[in-house]
């Protein structure tokens, strides 16, 4: 194997070579490993001493470098100290009346000690009066005097003797040294004042410049850092203050910061002029701050350097370039804006009402309206940031609007959750929804008075006509009350004209907030409808389904706030949503009734004679024969089969009990269509085989009754052929001659039966068929007429069973264009009016309207 050992592939090795050869390779590899390990040990042993020596050398170089750096630093400090204090003392001049030259050094030391004793009180006074720059100058003067006492005063007074003879000097200077930090802390506290004015800022910054020897850039950085601490303190105080107060405090701090930077750090600023006036060559000596009252006659013995001392800066204080100021202020303003928004967001989380958010906005508006430093805000921010900054727009507008939207959304969700819980609670006791008869026909003195006083949506009579029970009314009233409160809060937050005079437009977001409310209402209502439909399907109770349908139908009417607040497409969208949803629920309820109707109708069997063949009419007819006319008696069906009629009336009765007036016309039409389809299906199955002629005649009557009563023009093209085919199929079992004799009489009785049954079956009959059937002429005996109620041929949409006192009243009141038709059972002579006054129909109608006049519409109470 000639391949290098390091390039061997174990997998290929095991494939290409035997086990013995592989073991040889392994031994060779182990041998190579041992050889390399030994070589490594030898190399490390030889180089170990060199490595240790290199490490020691590096450590020595580090120590030396640190020592050199420290020495250079000490030399720089010593040079700065000497440059700052000019320790060259000269003996005070001797006046004619002064002491001899031998005592002058002693008097000079005594005067210096006197100065050190007087300075602390004057520094305290300056700090308490917030004259920090004066305190700083006095501190530097005392430091200068103490430094002078550390040198030889002449006349044999050495520093050692001074320390030995006057230990009070060191103790007094230790006291004075404490003022260094005190003045600096006072300056910092003064610069962190929220309502910082330019004069106080100049005084505090000058003290810091004198004590720390800062340049202009360092001074600006220090000032901005201190103002950041001020903003942080104002944010932390928000936990113990109101949100309105905390936000206003933050804004005041921002305004004062920008104002001070604009006044103090640009060219020819008061800060630069004041520092030059204190430390410049033309400034007065610092000893002038003490005055003669503190030193008395000892002042003349002070050394000349003390008498002429003036604070001097290590480097001249130069004004910053504008681009540096702009860059730092933009960074500072960005941070202030971010922190302000965060703090405001945290504060607003504790506000749970729209009035509270409005109070914060009002506080900001009033602050900017009346706060004096804000009057020059535009010029100041333009000068230091080179751009316009609107505090309301940049800091708080969006934050307040988002919090307001959150409150609106949560309030709407809560109100709808309360409505859902109330609905679920009412579901346990809503069986009365299936039979509203007692509620609708009960009389109350407030039925009409509430209509006149409170509006359509809450009138008792209106609710009864619409079929909305007291449960539905209570649900809507509770929801409307809560929604109205929320809407009033939103209206109070906004202003109708949408404009406002002041530092900013408080009501610029009015339309945005209203649109958000409307959009949220639409979305939340859709979710609410979906949730209640799921609850209805889960319970699967007919009464609950009906209650849900009526609740959804009544919301746009009884919840007046929805009508007031929703406009335009939002209103259309919401109404469409509720209308379609209630139609779906009504149809689900109707499907249950149709299923029961189908089950009842399927019990109809042609072999049950008693249910198939009711009593028929007997008619005498004349036939022409060879021996003249012959009278014959025939029997004609006059009513539908009992089982068929009972199934229809049971279905109609359940609709009547539930009050069909609120059902949409589209649902009633679908019900009519469903009834017709079920009847066709059952009748086709019954007539599959041949049937007797008398049963066929009855079934023909049933089929024609269905055709006249239920075939609407809306679906005539689709189902009318099926009805005609069913009739032809049934008539195939009747003798053609007999059918020709019975046909006319059968048609007449079908129409009369339809007119008679219209009242009972009205919810099942299509609207277009109601008008046609109610216009049929009545023929027969007076007894037939007394069993029928005259109805309005154009009934109102909400009250289909409106009775009329007579056909004449019907035509005069509702259908003036129709031809006057009198019942066939009445005399048609001109004297018929007197007979009609005595007829049972007129008497019953007069009694009905008499009772309505006295009790239904109230007795005037």
Rosetta blueprint (number, residue, H / E / L):
1 X L
2 X L
3 X L
4 X L
5 X H
6 X H
7 X H
8 X L
9 X L
10 X H
11 X H
12 X H
13 X H
14 X H
15 X H
16 X H
17 X L
18 X L
19 X H
20 X H
21 X H
22 X H
23 X H
24 X H
25 X H
26 X H
27 X H
28 X H
29 X H
30 X H
31 X H
32 X H
33 X H
34 X H
35 X H
36 X H
37 X H
38 X H
39 X H
40 X H
41 X H
42 X H
43 X H
44 X H
45 X H
46 X H
47 X H
48 X H
49 X H
50 X H
51 X H
52 X H
53 X H
54 X H
55 X H
56 X H
57 X H
58 X H
59 X H
60 X H
61 X H
62 X H
63 X H
64 X H
65 X H
66 X H
67 X H
68 X H
69 X H
70 X H
71 X H
72 X H
73 X H
74 X H
75 X H
76 X H
77 X H
78 X H
79 X H
80 X H
81 X H
82 X H
83 X H
84 X H
85 X H
86 X L
87 X L
88 X L
89 X L
90 X L
91 X L
92 X L
93 X L
94 X L
95 X L
96 X L
97 X L
98 X L
99 X L
100 X L
101 X L
102 X L
103 X L
104 X H
105 X H
106 X H
107 X H
108 X H
109 X H
110 X H
111 X H
112 X H
113 X H
114 X H
115 X H
116 X H
117 X H
118 X H
119 X H
120 X H
121 X H
122 X H
123 X H
124 X H
125 X H
126 X H
127 X H
128 X H
129 X L
130 X L
131 X L
132 X H
133 X H
134 X H
135 X H
136 X H
137 X H
138 X H
139 X H
140 X H
141 X H
142 X H
143 X H
144 X H
145 X H
146 X H
147 X H
148 X H
149 X H
150 X L
151 X L
152 X L
153 X L
154 X E
155 X L
156 X L
157 X E
158 X L
159 X H
160 X H
161 X H
162 X H
163 X H
164 X H
165 X H
166 X L
167 X L
168 X H
169 X H
170 X H
171 X H
172 X H
173 X H
174 X H
175 X H
176 X H
177 X H
178 X H
179 X H
180 X H
181 X H
182 X H
183 X H
184 X H
185 X H
186 X H
187 X H
188 X H
189 X H
190 X H
191 X H
192 X L
193 X L
194 X L
195 X L
196 X L
197 X L
198 X H
199 X H
200 X H
201 X H
202 X H
203 X H
204 X H
205 X H
206 X H
207 X H
208 X H
209 X H
210 X H
211 X H
212 X H
213 X L
214 X L
215 X L
216 X H
217 X H
218 X H
219 X H
220 X H
221 X H
222 X H
223 X H
224 X H
225 X H
226 X H
227 X H
228 X H
229 X H
230 X H
231 X H
232 X H
233 X H
234 X H
235 X H
236 X H
237 X H
238 X H
239 X H
240 X L
241 X L
242 X L
243 X H
244 X H
245 X H
246 X H
247 X H
248 X H
249 X H
250 X H
251 X H
252 X H
253 X H
254 X H
255 X H
256 X H
257 X H
258 X H
259 X H
260 X H
261 X H
262 X H
263 X H
264 X H
265 X L
266 X L
267 X L
268 X L
269 X L
270 X H
271 X H
272 X H
273 X H
274 X H
275 X H
276 X H
277 X H
278 X H
279 X H
280 X L
281 X L
282 X L
283 X L
284 X L
285 X L
286 X H
287 X H
288 X H
289 X H
290 X L
291 X L
292 X H
293 X H
294 X H
295 X H
296 X H
297 X H
298 X H
299 X H
300 X H
301 X H
302 X L
303 X L
304 X H
305 X H
306 X H
307 X H
308 X L
309 X L
310 X L
311 X L
312 X L
313 X L
314 X L
315 X L
316 X L
317 X L
318 X L
319 X L
320 X L
321 X L
322 X H
323 X H
324 X H
325 X H
326 X H
327 X H
328 X H
329 X H
330 X H
331 X H
332 X H
333 X H
334 X H
335 X H
336 X H
337 X H
338 X H
339 X H
340 X H
341 X H
342 X H
343 X H
344 X H
345 X H
346 X H
347 X H
348 X H
349 X L
350 X L
351 X L
352 X L
353 X L
354 X H
355 X H
356 X H
357 X H
358 X H
359 X H
360 X H
361 X H
362 X H
363 X H
364 X H
365 X H
366 X H
367 X H
368 X H
369 X H
370 X H
371 X L
372 X H
373 X H
374 X H
375 X H
376 X H
377 X H
378 X H
379 X H
380 X H
381 X H
382 X H
383 X H
384 X H
385 X H
386 X L
387 X L
388 X L
389 X L
390 X L
391 X H
392 X H
393 X H
394 X H
395 X H
396 X H
397 X H
398 X H
399 X H
400 X H
401 X H
402 X H
403 X H
404 X H
405 X H
406 X H
407 X H
408 X H
409 X H
410 X H
411 X H
412 X H
413 X H
414 X H
415 X H
416 X H
417 X H
418 X H
419 X H
420 X H
421 X H
422 X H
423 X H
424 X H
425 X H
426 X H
427 X H
428 X L
429 X L
430 X L
431 X H
432 X H
433 X H
434 X H
435 X L
436 X L
437 X H
438 X H
439 X H
440 X H
441 X H
442 X L
443 X L
444 X L
445 X L
446 X H
447 X H
448 X H
449 X H
450 X H
451 X H
452 X H
453 X H
454 X H
455 X L
456 X H
457 X H
458 X H
459 X L
460 X H
461 X H
462 X H
463 X H
464 X H
465 X H
466 X H
467 X L
468 X L
469 X L
470 X H
471 X H
472 X H
473 X H
474 X H
475 X H
476 X H
477 X H
478 X H
479 X H
480 X H
481 X H
482 X H
483 X H
484 X H
485 X H
486 X H
487 X H
488 X H
489 X H
490 X H
491 X H
492 X H
493 X H
494 X L
495 X L
496 X L
497 X L
498 X L
499 X L
500 X L
501 X L
502 X L
503 X L
504 X L
505 X L
506 X L
507 X L
508 X L
509 X L
510 X H
511 X H
512 X H
513 X H
514 X H
515 X H
516 X H
517 X H
518 X H
519 X H
520 X H
521 X H
522 X H
523 X H
524 X H
525 X H
526 X H
527 X H
528 X H
529 X H
530 X H
531 X H
532 X H
533 X H
534 X H
535 X H
536 X H
537 X H
538 X H
539 X H
540 X L
541 X L
542 X H
543 X H
544 X H
545 X H
546 X H
547 X H
548 X H
549 X H
550 X H
551 X H
552 X H
553 X H
554 X H
555 X H
556 X H
557 X H
558 X H
559 X L
560 X H
561 X H
562 X H
563 X H
564 X H
565 X H
566 X L
567 X L
568 X H
569 X H
570 X H
571 X H
572 X H
573 X H
574 X H
575 X H
576 X H
577 X H
578 X H
579 X H
580 X H
581 X H
582 X H
583 X H
584 X H
585 X H
586 X H
587 X H
588 X H
589 X H
590 X H
591 X H
592 X H
593 X H
594 X H
595 X H
596 X H
597 X H
598 X H
599 X H
600 X H
601 X H
602 X L
603 X L
604 X L
605 X L
606 X L
607 X L
608 X L
609 X H
610 X H
611 X H
612 X H
613 X L
614 X L
615 X L
616 X L
617 X E
618 X E
619 X E
620 X E
621 X E
622 X E
623 X E
624 X E
625 X E
626 X L
627 X L
628 X E
629 X E
630 X E
631 X E
632 X E
633 X E
634 X E
635 X E
636 X E
637 X L
638 X L
639 X L
640 X L
641 X L
642 X H
643 X H
644 X H
645 X H
646 X H
647 X H
648 X H
649 X H
650 X H
651 X H
652 X H
653 X H
654 X H
655 X H
656 X H
657 X H
658 X L
659 X L
660 X H
661 X H
662 X H
663 X L
664 X L
665 X H
666 X H
667 X H
668 X H
669 X H
670 X H
671 X H
672 X H
673 X H
674 X H
675 X H
676 X H
677 X H
678 X H
679 X H
680 X H
681 X H
682 X H
683 X H
684 X H
685 X H
686 X H
687 X L
688 X L
689 X L
690 X L
691 X L
692 X L
693 X H
694 X H
695 X H
696 X H
697 X H
698 X H
699 X H
700 X H
701 X H
702 X H
703 X H
704 X H
705 X H
706 X H
707 X H
708 X H
709 X H
710 X H
711 X L
712 X L
713 X L
714 X L
715 X L
716 X H
717 X H
718 X H
719 X H
720 X H
721 X H
722 X H
723 X H
724 X H
725 X H
726 X H
727 X H
728 X H
729 X H
730 X H
731 X H
732 X L
733 X L
734 X L
735 X L
736 X H
737 X H
738 X H
739 X H
740 X H
741 X H
742 X H
743 X H
744 X H
745 X H
746 X H
747 X H
748 X H
749 X H
750 X H
751 X H
752 X H
753 X H
754 X H
755 X H
756 X H
757 X H
758 X H
759 X H
760 X H
761 X H
762 X H
763 X H
764 X H
765 X L
766 X L
767 X H
768 X H
769 X H
770 X H
771 X H
772 X H
773 X H
774 X H
775 X L
776 X L
777 X L
778 X L
779 X L
780 X L
781 X L
782 X H
783 X H
784 X H
785 X H
786 X H
787 X L
788 X L
789 X L
790 X L
791 X E
792 X L
793 X L
794 X L
795 X L
796 X E
797 X L
798 X L
799 X E
800 X L
801 X L
802 X L
803 X E
804 X L
805 X L
806 X L
807 X H
808 X H
809 X H
810 X H
811 X H
812 X H
813 X H
814 X L
815 X L
816 X L
817 X L
818 X L
819 X L
820 X L
821 X L
822 X L
823 X L
824 X L
825 X L
826 X L
827 X L
828 X L
829 X L
830 X L
831 X L
832 X H
833 X H
834 X H
835 X H
836 X H
837 X H
838 X L
839 X L
840 X H
841 X H
842 X H
843 X H
844 X H
845 X H
846 X H
847 X H
848 X H
849 X H
850 X H
851 X H
852 X H
853 X H
854 X H
855 X H
856 X H
857 X L
858 X L
859 X L
860 X L
861 X L
